[in-house]
Amino acid sequence: MLKLEARPQPSRAMSLASPLIALALTAILAAILFAALGKDPIKGLEVFFVEPLNGRRQITEVLLKSTPLIVIALGLAVCYRSNVWNIGAEGQFLLGALAGGGVALWFTTAGIVLPKVVSLPLILAAGVLGGMAWAALVALLRDRFNANEILVSLMLVYVAQQLVNWLVFGPWKDPQGFNFPQTKTFDASTWLPLLVERSRLNIGFAIAMVAVALAWLFMFRMYRGYQLQVGGLAPAAARYAGFSSRSALWMALMISGGLAGLAGALEAAGPLRQLTPHISTGLGFTAIIVVFVGRLHPVGIVFAGILLSMMLIGGELGQSRLGLPNALSSVFQGLLLVILLACDTLINFRVRFGSALSARPKAA
């Protein structure tokens, strides 16, 4: 008989090992799934976990794909550590892409050519403000009407997507785009400079690394970050210490929305260089998995973002090379999250073995 016994204190070793165990179990289940689909399990695992790192070009693509995931996940980590459950980073990402892309499109259509040291900060700042504005709606409804931030932020994702559709199918549609729902390609003066020549990796990845360092400083070395974490872990203690839960709510959502909006602007001015209805492929939702796989820690988020971007690219390779379903990548992401949450049980509990007889209460 197996039973769970509470640990005297959380296991630090299990906290570090849990993501590795979850990844190993996910790989085993993935191999079984490949076999069930009639594919070579070894080849399938190779496509998902080896091919994305097989060469300079592939590595730069992984880093490019991981950039928005890391930036969005940093903001979500601040929220979740504050016990504010922002599930709508996808919508904030879309609004940041609209705001930043809108500035780039205005420069393009108006024929305004500015040095990149001027145009790029304006585009990225617009993206940050766009994401913050969308998150402010969530904070306002939670603050004034006690609306559930999970539902509000999630429902606003669909509003944001419809706003994107309306603009790219209507007012912002390229008149010379052969009726495709897309804007004009932005002027070259608004593109993010490349970080590695002969690749698509741009300075967005460097900006993401700077954001990681700043997030670490804010969470673990600044008083305001300490306030947010105390409010999330012990609300009663935070109130006793005089910390404002209202201020924590607004700050957490503004940081999260701003970073999601920054990721949207980086995506619009980086690899896409225009706006389309499919500017996001669920990056805001994937970033939620990145946060938990990364243990809500900025450094862990970097590794988790790279891992999830490998899965996304592996899904595309599996579809083209092995004829696997496109949804398989999402299946693996879901498996990884569910198994991780199950493994996290062992942080606070240990498994004990015993006989069924010993588990029964003794007769009086």
N, C-alpha and C positions, 0 to 999 in steps of 0.2 A: 504494500500500500504506500502511495506517495502522499505526502502532505507538505504544505507550505508553513514554515515557521518564521515568524518575524525576526529580523536581525536586530541586535542591540543598537546598531547604527548603520546607515547606508554604506554599502560596499563600494569603495572607490575603484577597486580593481574591476568589479563587474560593470561599473559605469563606463569604464574605458573599453572593456571587452565586449559589451553588449552590441555595439554597431558591427564589430567584426564577426561575431557569431551570427547576427542577423544577415549580413552579407553572404556568409558561407552557406547558410541554410537557403537563402534566396537562390544562390547559384545551383544548389542541389535540386531544388524544385524546378528551376528553369531547365536543367538538363532533362528531368523527367518529362516536362512539358514538351520539350523539343522531340523527345523520343515518341511521345504520344501523337505528335503531329507528323511523324514519319521522317523527321530530319535527324541528321547526325548530331548528337548532343555536344560532342567535342567541338565540332565546327560551329555550332550555334553559340556556345560560350566564347569561342575565339572571336566571332564576329562582334559580340557585345562588349567583351572586356579586353581584347588584345588589338584588334584591328583599329579602333579609335586612337591608339597610341603608337601605331606602327609607321613612324616617320615624322619628319618635321612638319609637313603640311597637315597631317592628321592631328598632331598635338596642338597646333595653333587653332584648328577648328574646335577642338575640345575646349580650349581656353576661351575662345570667342563665345561659344555657346554657354559656358559657365558664368560669363560676366553678369548678365542680368539676373541669373539665379542667385548669385552671391550678394549682389546689391539689394535685391528685394528681401532676401532671407535675413540680412543684417537688421533691417527695419522690423521685420516680424519678430526677431529674437528680442528686441527691446520691448515690443508689445507683450509678448508671451511671458517674459520675465516680470512684467508689470501686472500680469493677470488681466490683460485687455486682449480679447480674442478677435483680432482683425483677420477675417477670412477673405476679405475682398481686395487683396493686393493686386489681383488681376485688373480690376476696374481702375485702381489708382495708377497702375502701369499704363493702361490705355489712355487715361487722361493726360499723363505725362508725355506720352508719345504724341498725342494731339496738340498739346501746348507747345512742346519743343519743335515738333514737325511743322506746326502752323507758323512759327517764327521763321523757320528755314524756308518754308514755302513762300512766305511774304517777301523775304529777301530775294528769292528766285524770280517771282512774278514781277516784282517792282524793279528788278535789275539792280538791286543794291549789292555791291561787292565790297565787303569789309575784310580786313585782315582776320585771320582765324583766331588770333588772340582776343579779338573783340567779338566776332560773331558766335564762336563756340560757347563762351561763358553766358551769353544772352540766351542761346538755345537751351543749354543745360539748366540755367536758372528758371526759364519758363517751364521746363519739364518738372522741376522740383515744385514750383508753385502750383502747377496743375494737379499733381498728385496730392499735395497738401490740401488743396481746395476740396477734392473729392473725399479725402479722409475727414475733413472738417464737417462734412454733412453727417458722417457717422458719429463724430464726437458731439455735435450739437443735439442730435436726436437722443443720444444716450444721456447727455447731461441734463437736457431740459425735460424730456419725457420718459426717461428711463427705458428707452427702447433697447432691445437686445442687439448688441453690436455685431454678433455673429450673423443674424438674419439681415440686418440693415446693410452691412458691408457686402454680404453675398448678393443680395438683390440689386445693389447698385452696380455690380459687375455687368449685368444684362442691360441696364440703362446705358452704361458707358459703351458697350458693344454696339448698341443701336445708334448711339450718337456718332460713333466712328463710321458705321454703315451709311448714315444719312449724309455725312460730309463727303465721303469718297465716292458715293453714288450720285451726289448732287453738286453743291456749290464748289467743292474742291476738286472735282473730277477733271482730269486732263482732257481738254477738248481735242487733242491730237493723239489720244491714247487708244484709238481703235475701239472705243466704247468699253474698254476694260475699267472696272471700278478701282481706280488708282489716281494718285496725284501726279503732277509732273515730277520728274527726277530732280532732286534739289541741286542747286548750283554747287560746283566743286568747292567754293569758298566756305560752305557749311558742312563739309564732310569731316569726320574725325580723322586725324592723321594716323597712318599705319604705324604700328609698333614694331612689326617684323616685315621687312621687305619681301615681296613676292608671296604675300599671304593676305588674308582678310583680317587678321588680328590687329586691332587698333588700340589707341590709348585708353579706350574704355576699360580695358583690363587693368591698366595701371591706376586709373581712377578708382576701380573697385578695390585694389589693394590698399590704397590710401584710406578708403572708407572703412576697410577692415581694421586698420590701425586706430583710426579715430573712434570706431565703435568700441574697441577694446578699452581705450582710454576712458570713454564715457561710462561704460558699464562698470569698470573695476577700479578706476582711479579718480572719478569725479563725484562730488557730493550729490549732484542731481541724479546721476545714475544710481547711486546708493539708495536715494529716496524711492526711486521707482521700484527697485528690487525689494526693498522692505515692504512697500505697499502691496506687492504681488505675493510675497511669501507670508506676511503676517499683517493683514489689514488692521487688526485691532491694535497691534503695536505701533503701526504707522500713525493711526489716529491719536494714540496716547502721546507720541512724539511730536505731534502738531503738524505732520505732513498732510498736505491737502490731496485727497483722492481725486478731486475735480481737476486740479492742476496736473496730476499724474496721468489722468485719462487723456487730457488734451495734448500733453507733451508726447506721450507714447504714440498716439495716433498721428500727430504731425510729423514726428520723426519717421514713422513707418510709411506714411503716405508720401513724404518728400523723397525718401530713398526709392520707393517703387516708381514714382514719377521720374526720378533721375534715370532709373533703368530704362524706362520707356523712351526718354529723349536720347539716351545712348544707342538704343536699338534703331531709332528712326534716323539719326544722323550718322550711324555707323554702318552696319552691313546692309541695311535696306535702302537708305538714301531716298526714300519716298514713303508715303502712307498707303496702305492697302487694308481691306477688311480683315486680313489674316496677319496683321502685324504681330500678334501674339498667338502662340500655339499652346496656351495654357501655362505660360511661364509663372504667373502669379500663384497658381495652384501647386505647381511642381515645387516652388520655393518653400511651401509649407513642409513638404517631405524633407527638403534640404535642411530646414531649421532643426527638425527633430533628429535626423541622422547626425547632424553636427553638434548635438547636445546643447543647443542654444548658446554656443560659444563662437565668437568670431573666427578663431583659427579652425575649429572644427567645421564651420560652415564652408570654408574654402575647400577643404577636402571633400565634403559632401557635395558641394556644387560641381566639382570636377567629376565625381562619381556619377551623379545624375545626368550630367551632360554627356558622359560616355554612354549611358543607357539610351539617351535620346538619339545620339548619332548611331549607336548600335542598332536601334530599331529601324532607322532608315536604311542601313546597310543590310540588315536581315531581310527587309522587304525586297530590296533590289537583287540581292545575291542568292538568297535561299527561298524566296517566295513566301516569307512569313507574313502573317497579318500585321498591318500597321499598328493595331491596338496592343500588340504584344509588349511594347515598351511600357505602356501605361499599366499593363497587368503586372509587370515586374516591379514597377515603382510602388504599386499598391501592396504587393507581397512584401516588399522590403519594409514598408511602414508598419504593416500589421505584425510582422515577425519581430520588428524592433520593439514595438510596444509590448509584445509578449515577453521578450527577453528582458525588458526593463523591470518586469516584476521581480526578477532575481536581484535587483539592486537593494530592495528593502526586505526581501524574503529569501530564505534558503530552502532547498528541497531536502526533506527528511524521508528516509525509508523505514518502514515498520510493518509489522504484520497486522492483518485485520483484527486479530483477537486483542492485540495490545491496544488498539484504538478504541475498543468498546469500554464503556464505563464499568467498573467493578461492581458486583452485587453487594448490597449492604449486609 
